[in-house]
């Protein structure tokens, strides 16, 4: 099974919309194409960054279809209140030719039941057996998939190829130690922007799903490349990855909170993309203080990036030859 879609950086893309919250899929496609052109392996749609709870199922599937038709590699998020709807999203992903699944646990109904979660995850995986899939593990969903359930599912579903961990450093370490190092085919994906260095360098992550990468793709892709070099033992890359990670820290931390989409839509707008000025739900907004704080942090980072010599580093060999 081709798992290359997960071996790199994926942007968890946002849903652009008008003032009434109606999605603008033309902008979604153009933005996604631009991110892929910048170096992203593909995009995830529709996950938390796309605000799946606020869209209709038809809107989500329309976005997936148009992205696939435009040639954008897509991993489809299966988050849904109903297990049957989650299955329908996986089936639609298979039907239109998506590249993978990000399988969300069962939410709101029997979410803490391991038996219910086993049934839910299995049905979603069954709906698209030829699509590589990762389980999205996050405490925000009220249930965390452990090694026993993961390997129980993997015995019956060859398309379950990895684990996206949204928890912090300790959660990534547990996933690496008890799940993704079981064999060379299993993949660990970093699911939160504050843990890229830890995930790649210390936990052997194969890829990352990024939120801030929507706004700063060049910088995030460079961080991931530095982490790959650092994981291979490049001491200079290790130092530089730490510097870039520290400089990005505040902007990356927005990924951890409930206002993540509002922050990243604001950053996108400040960076010149007016199509992201509106939330899907018109009542959602940052406070004036949050907006000013985010803008100040963006400007600070941009000034730092302009003067940082590490943005040209491509590895010890290239540095020597230069």
N, C-alpha and C positions, 0 to 999 in steps of 0.2 A: 504494500500500500504506500502511495506517495504521501509522505508527511512533510514535504518541503515547505508547505505553506506555514508551518509552525516553526521553522528553523530560521528565525530572523525576527525583525520587528514588524508588528502589526499595529496599525492605528485604529483605536476604538472610536470610530467617527461619530460626530454629532449630527443631529437632524436640523438642517437649516429650515427656516419657516418664515411666514409673513407675520404681521401683527396679530392676526387671529389664531396663530398656531398651526396653520395649514402647511404641511411639509412642502419644500421646494426641492424636488428630486433632481432637477437639472443641476442645481447648485451642488447637491450631494454627490452627483456623478463627477462633476468638474473638480470638486475638492479632492475626491478620492483618487482621481487620475493624477492630480498634481502630487499627492502624497506618494503614490507609487513611483512616479517619475523621480521624486526626490530620493528614493531608495527603500521605501517601505515594501515589505514582502506582499502586503495586501491590506485589507481593512476588515474590521469586525463590525457587522451590522445585523441586528440592532441589539446592542447591549445597554448597560446603564448609561453610557455616554450618549447613546442615541435616544434615551428616555423611553424605553420600550413600554413601561406601564402607562404612558400618556398617549400612545399611538394606538390606532385600531390595528387589528391583525391584517386587514387588507392593506393598510398603509405600509406596514412593515414588509409585507411580502412584495408589494410594488417596488419598494426601495431595493430589496434584494434582487429582484428580477432585472431592474434597470441597470444596476451595477454589473451584474453578470453579463448582460447584453452589451455593455460598454467595454467589456474586456478587463474589468477590475477583479482581481482575485478576492473572493469574499469568504469569510468565515461567518456563519450565521448563528446568532444568539437565539437560544430556545426558551428564554424566560417567559413564563405565562402563569396566570393564576390557575388555569385548568391543565391537568396533565394531557388531556386530549388535544388541547390547543398547542401545547409544546410539541406533541407528536406531529401535528399538522404543519408546524413551522419546519421541522426536520424533513418531513416528506416533501414540502415545497422546495426546500434547499436542494434536495436530491433531484427533483424534477427539473428545476431550471438550470442546474449545472454549477452550483456553488462548490467551493473548494474544501470546505470543512465545517465542523460544528463546534460551537462552544456550548456545552450542555449545562444548563442551569438546574439546580436541584428543585424539587417541588416546594412551592411557597404557599404560605397562609393556611393550607389545609393539610393536617397531619405532617407538618414539616419536620417535627422532631422524631418521627417514627422511621427507624432504619428500614423496616420492612416496606413501608410505603415509598421511601426514597429508592430502595432497590428496584421496586416495580416501575417507578416513574423513569428512572435513568435507563433501565433496560428497554422500556418501550420507545424512548426517544432514540436510543442507539439502533434498535431494530428497524426504525422507520427509514434509516439511511445507512445501510450496512457497508456501502462502498465509500462513504465519506469519512476521512479521519476525524476523530473527535477528541476534545479534551474536556474534562470535568472542571467547571469553574467552582473552586472552593473558596468560600467567603463567609466569615462570621455574620455578615450583614443579612444573609439569607436565612439565618436561624438554624442552619444545619451544616456541619463540616464532614465531608466524606473522608473516612479513615482508610488505612491500608487494607483491612479485612474486606470491606465492601468494595473497594476499588479492584482488588485482585479477584474477588468473586465475580464481578461484572466482566473483567477482562477475560476470564476463562471462557465466557460465552460470546464475547463481542470483540472480534479482532480489530474492529475500527476504533476501539478505545485506546488511543496511543499516548495520552499524556494527561497532565495535571496543571491547571492554571491556578496558582496560589495568590490570593488577594491579601492574605494576612501579612504580618510583619516578618522580621528576620527569623524569629523562632519558628514560625509556621513554615517558612521556606526551608529552613534547616530540617524540620521534621519530614517534610515532603521528600526532600532529597535523600535523607537517611533511610526512610522506611518505605518509599514508593518508587521514585524514579531512577534509583540506582539498582533496581532489581535486575534489569537487563539493559543492554545497549540500545534497544529500540524505544524505550520509554523516554518521554520528553517532559521536562519541567519548564513551564513558562512563568515568567515574572509578571504578576498581574497588578502591581501597584508601582507607581513611578519612583517612590522613595527607596525601593529595594533593588534597583537595577544592579548596582555594584555587588551587593551581597549575593544576589541571585546568580549572577554569572560567574563571579570570581570564586565564591566560597561554596556554592551549591551546584555548580555545573549546569545552569540553565541553558536551554537551547534557543530560547526566544523570549520576546517580551511583548506584551499588549499594553500600549501606552495611551494615556490621555493627553498629557502635555505635548506629546509628539504631534498632535493635530496642529498646534500653534508654532512649535519650534522643531520641525522635523530634522533639519540639518544638525542641530545641536544634540538632539536625542540620539540620532543615528551615530553620531561621532562618539557619544558616551558608550553606546553598545559596542562599537568597534574597539574602543579602548579597553572595555571590559573583556572582550574576547582575547585581545593581546595579553592583557594582564593574567587571564586564566591560563594562558600558555607559558607564563613565567616572565613576561616582559616587565622588568622593574620600572622603567620609565613610564610605560603605559599605566602601570598600577598607580604611580604617583599622580599622573595627569587625570586618570579617571576619578581619583579622590577629589582633586581640585574642581573638576567640572561638576561632579555630583554635589559637592558642597555649594557651589555657586547656584545650582538649579534647585536647591533644597526647598526653598519657600514655594516656588512655583509648582514643584512636584508634589508638595504636601497638600495642595488643593485637591489632588486626586484621592485623598483619604477621607474627605468629608462629604456631607450631604449636598453641598453647594458646588460640587466639582464641575457640573456642566455649565452652571451660571458663570463660574470663574473662567472656564476655558472659552466660552462664547465671548465673554468680555475681552479676553486676551486676543482672540481672533479678530474681533472688531477693532481693537486698538492697533493691531498689526495691518489693518487696511481692508479686512474682509467684512464689509457692511452687511452681507447676507446673513451673518450670524448675530445680528443685533437683537433678535427676538427669541424669547423662550417658547417652548411648545405650549406650556400652560401660561397664559397671560399674567396670572397673579404671581408668578415666580420672579423674584428679583433680589439682587444683592442690596445691602444698605449702601448709603452714600460713603460711609467709612470703609466698607469692604471694597468698594470700587476704587477709591483713592489709594488704598493699601495695595491692591493688586497692580494698579498702574505704576505705582512707585517701585514695586518689586520687579516688574517687567523692565522698566527703564534702567534700574540698577544692573540687572543681569545683562541687558544689551550693551551697556557701557563696559562691563567687565569682559564680555565676549569679544568685543572689538579689540581690546588690548591684550587678550590672553594668547600667548605664543603657542599654547598646546593645541590649538585648533588645526594646526598644520601637521601634527604628528601622525604618521601612518605605520609606525613600527620601527624596530631597531635597525633593520636592514636598510629601509628607505632613508632613515635618518643618517646612517653612515655613508650611504652612496651620495646623499645630497651634500 
